[in-house]
Amino acid sequence: MLNPGAVKTLPRLNLAGLERQGSSLPLALFRMAFGLLMFISTVRFLAMGWVNEFYLVPQVHFTYFGFGWVKPLPAFGMYLVFALMLVSTLLITLGLYYRISIIGFFLLFSYLELLDKSFYLNHYYFVSLLSFLLIFLPPHKSLSLDACLGRTRAANTVPLWTHQIIKLQLALVYFFAGIAKLNPDWLFQAQPLRIWLRANTDLALIGGFFDFFWVALLMSWAGMLYDLCIPFLLFWRKTRPFAYLAVIAFHILTALVFPIGMFPWIMLVSTLIFFDERDVLRLTRVLPFLSPKQVRTYPSRAAARLPLISSILLGFFFMFQIGLCLRHFAYPGNVLWTEEGYRFSWRVMLAEKTGQVLFTLKNNDTGENWLVFPSEYLSPQQQKQMSFQADMILQFAHFLRDGFEKSTGDDISVFAEAYVSLNGRPSQLYLDPGQDLAKLSYDLAPRAWILPFFKSSY
Amino acid sequence: MKIRIPLFLCLLIVSLSHAQSGFDRHAMLENIALNVVLPCHERFVQAAIAFEEATERLASSANLAKLETAQAAWKTAGSSWAHCELFQFGGLEIMILHNQINKRPNLTQIANAINSDTELSSAFIESQGSSMKGLAAAELLLFSEQGNDAVLNQLQNERQRQFLLALAQNLSAKAQELVAYWSPTAQDYASKFAAADGADGSTKGSINMTMNQLISLLEQINREKLATPLGGTEAGGTARPETAEAYLSQSSSERIVANLEGAISLFTGANGLGIDDYLDSMDQGLLASQIIDQLDAAREALQDLGSLEDAVVNNPERVSQIFNVLKNALVLTSVDAANQLGITVTFNDADGD
């Protein structure tokens, strides 16, 4: 409901409860943990040598639709981006120059993610979303250098909506990840968990069980129920401690079994935001230095209402995310197979997919044919990702077309012979091998040249 | 949630009282290390020593009989090496060692060394880069497009013979280094491999490496050893036999046959447990036998082919057929088997999902 009295000055959304205040500590702790984790993540990225391997070595980059203009910088520039990102993560952790640091981090991190979809990870997308949200929140009102130095007015309380919106974001991730698991492979074949567990039977204590189908099936269902229920169990105070124990158990297990990098740690830290006022009070009893000396509210009660423009923006922000999650309904076929609408929709660990693709080029002016092995041009990671994703195969075909048309001045056709295997099924031809990819445009329309998926098995 | 805690406790308790079930991957890796990889390298050492001895006789004085003996010994060493070529497991030092044994040579550098005053010894070769070492460098001195008279003529130059001997001595030393690297009585990489102390500290590490090497070899054979000499990777498509792996010695097909024998022995574990048994334990026996059939079919076809260098010019359809058989083997390995085994077909450990 709009507050008519405020419309003439600064329009504000006055939804019941949104102006309620809560301790600023959870948000401040969240900021510190987020900053620290992003610092570790960035250091890890550098230490792995991935700046060079992902951004500098490859001669081709698979950009996202509409973001073809995003290009990697030369080596110095790329390392500068990482250096600035390191600084911003430290400043976020310390709460110094918070607003500019979080804006900087969001822009730099998102720039890196937009460079090449071969390196797309769901949790990178999550980090981008979270850092965008954090731009609008006041997590630097306590436990921050900004507050200590008087750069911002210190406050013990912040509007509760600033907590709720992060919870909403997390709930959305879990919920759609749970919905995505409602597919026959996951629920009845226990795939791809069956494959991944079988490959980890040497894991201490529980590894011996991973050979059994019923264990994979049980874990698939537990994972699905976990994703669907955990946001609600975390929201509800009575179940919260147990739910958080489940969060710990779930993410530690996934960290042990799967090579998913920082994801479990990001979720472990992020879900801490569900602990509320009373939990914080308990914390301040254990750690008295965190307890407020005098109560300061941020901002004033009236200003705590969400500005209309921000609420519209945030409304769009969430609607857009939900739209992305549902966009696969606009495409025919199985989304696990076609991958049309797969990214940015919390389809986490749903597919064990492998592929192999060989390109044949034809010079239409001279009639000459020749083969192109993608390994001549792509890094192993790029090659792996491209081999089972039609949009990337199309992009690479266009890269080949453009390169050879430029060097020969002739008309070039590009054909792909691609074989893909999904969740333990035998490989099958993925694309129409007779389709000239050079003549197709790269757009978001359904790709009729992806061959139908046959649900056979060995 | 109420279900989860008892569930985990239950899993924990039963697992503690339960030995590891199913396929014994450790035993498979141990078998591959001790009964496939190590014997292969030991045979390569024997072949390298035989080549060194033949070269010693040639170095004292060159004649046709000695040259032919040395050439035959070189071919045997080349095939023995090709058999082991895909066992490039371990760190950077093994990659360097493999390069030192067989990498495309630099003819100019070799000619410069021969024409200089430097003492030509195994130590000199050791101090040089990979492009002046190994089997491929020796091929340049032992074979010629103009025939053996031309080679003998070249070998009248004593420094040419000295260089050849130094190459053979260095090759034999490198072969022995490889055996020492794997041998349980020396550096014992075999144990590390079996314990999979390779990529990620689990048995998946060595299985990942094994499958990736197999996939990499099959792609290399198709791309570099077959498609390129066929002229299939360039517009125009004219055969380029000179790009075949062992063009001067006309022994490229023997090399690929040995490559495939190595691949088959790795996949089947020779007479013990191999990847095929592992797949079989997952009810994927059919897939395993399809892979073996394709590899075998390609190997037999190459054995019947004779000279690859001739065939790419005079019988390109037959070479294309072999290419297609190996392409099927590559799909079955890198797509179907990799999917079943849940391995990462990539050479880095970038995070997933």
Chai-1 contact restraints between the chains, C-beta under 6 A:
chainA,res_idxA,chainB,res_idxB,connection_type,confidence,min_distance_angstrom,max_distance_angstrom,comment,restraint_id
A,I195,B,G342,contact,1.0,0.0,6.0,A-B,restraint_1
A,W196,B,G342,contact,1.0,0.0,6.0,A-B,restraint_2
A,A199,B,K204,contact,1.0,0.0,6.0,A-B,restraint_3
A,A199,B,G342,contact,1.0,0.0,6.0,A-B,restraint_4
A,D202,B,S202,contact,1.0,0.0,6.0,A-B,restraint_5
A,D202,B,T203,contact,1.0,0.0,6.0,A-B,restraint_6
A,L205,B,S15,contact,1.0,0.0,6.0,A-B,restraint_7
A,I206,B,L11,contact,1.0,0.0,6.0,A-B,restraint_8
A,I206,B,S15,contact,1.0,0.0,6.0,A-B,restraint_9
A,G208,B,S15,contact,1.0,0.0,6.0,A-B,restraint_10
A,G208,B,H18,contact,1.0,0.0,6.0,A-B,restraint_11
A,G208,B,Q20,contact,1.0,0.0,6.0,A-B,restraint_12
A,G208,B,S21,contact,1.0,0.0,6.0,A-B,restraint_13
A,F209,B,L11,contact,1.0,0.0,6.0,A-B,restraint_14
A,F209,B,S15,contact,1.0,0.0,6.0,A-B,restraint_15
A,D211,B,S21,contact,1.0,0.0,6.0,A-B,restraint_16
A,D211,B,G22,contact,1.0,0.0,6.0,A-B,restraint_17
A,F242,B,M1,contact,1.0,0.0,6.0,A-B,restraint_18
A,A246,B,M1,contact,1.0,0.0,6.0,A-B,restraint_19
A,A246,B,R4,contact,1.0,0.0,6.0,A-B,restraint_20
A,P259,B,D351,contact,1.0,0.0,6.0,A-B,restraint_21
A,P259,B,G352,contact,1.0,0.0,6.0,A-B,restraint_22
A,I260,B,D351,contact,1.0,0.0,6.0,A-B,restraint_23
A,I260,B,G352,contact,1.0,0.0,6.0,A-B,restraint_24
A,I260,B,D353,contact,1.0,0.0,6.0,A-B,restraint_25
A,G261,B,D351,contact,1.0,0.0,6.0,A-B,restraint_26
A,V348,B,D353,contact,1.0,0.0,6.0,A-B,restraint_27
A,M349,B,D353,contact,1.0,0.0,6.0,A-B,restraint_28
A,E352,B,N339,contact,1.0,0.0,6.0,A-B,restraint_29
A,T354,B,V335,contact,1.0,0.0,6.0,A-B,restraint_30
A,T354,B,A338,contact,1.0,0.0,6.0,A-B,restraint_31
A,T354,B,N339,contact,1.0,0.0,6.0,A-B,restraint_32
A,Q356,B,V331,contact,1.0,0.0,6.0,A-B,restraint_33
A,Q356,B,S334,contact,1.0,0.0,6.0,A-B,restraint_34
A,Q356,B,V335,contact,1.0,0.0,6.0,A-B,restraint_35
A,N363,B,A235,contact,1.0,0.0,6.0,A-B,restraint_36
A,E368,B,A235,contact,1.0,0.0,6.0,A-B,restraint_37
A,E368,B,G236,contact,1.0,0.0,6.0,A-B,restraint_38
A,W370,B,T233,contact,1.0,0.0,6.0,A-B,restraint_39
A,W370,B,E234,contact,1.0,0.0,6.0,A-B,restraint_40
A,W370,B,A235,contact,1.0,0.0,6.0,A-B,restraint_41
A,L371,B,A227,contact,1.0,0.0,6.0,A-B,restraint_42
A,L371,B,G232,contact,1.0,0.0,6.0,A-B,restraint_43
A,L371,B,T233,contact,1.0,0.0,6.0,A-B,restraint_44
A,F373,B,R223,contact,1.0,0.0,6.0,A-B,restraint_45
A,P380,B,T346,contact,1.0,0.0,6.0,A-B,restraint_46
A,P380,B,F347,contact,1.0,0.0,6.0,A-B,restraint_47
A,Q381,B,T346,contact,1.0,0.0,6.0,A-B,restraint_48
A,Q381,B,A350,contact,1.0,0.0,6.0,A-B,restraint_49
A,K384,B,V345,contact,1.0,0.0,6.0,A-B,restraint_50
A,K384,B,T346,contact,1.0,0.0,6.0,A-B,restraint_51
A,Y419,B,V331,contact,1.0,0.0,6.0,A-B,restraint_52
A,Y419,B,V335,contact,1.0,0.0,6.0,A-B,restraint_53
A,S421,B,V335,contact,1.0,0.0,6.0,A-B,restraint_54
A,S421,B,D336,contact,1.0,0.0,6.0,A-B,restraint_55
A,S421,B,N339,contact,1.0,0.0,6.0,A-B,restraint_56
A,G424,B,Q340,contact,1.0,0.0,6.0,A-B,restraint_57
A,P426,B,D336,contact,1.0,0.0,6.0,A-B,restraint_58
A,S427,B,V331,contact,1.0,0.0,6.0,A-B,restraint_59
A,S427,B,V335,contact,1.0,0.0,6.0,A-B,restraint_60
A,S427,B,D336,contact,1.0,0.0,6.0,A-B,restraint_61
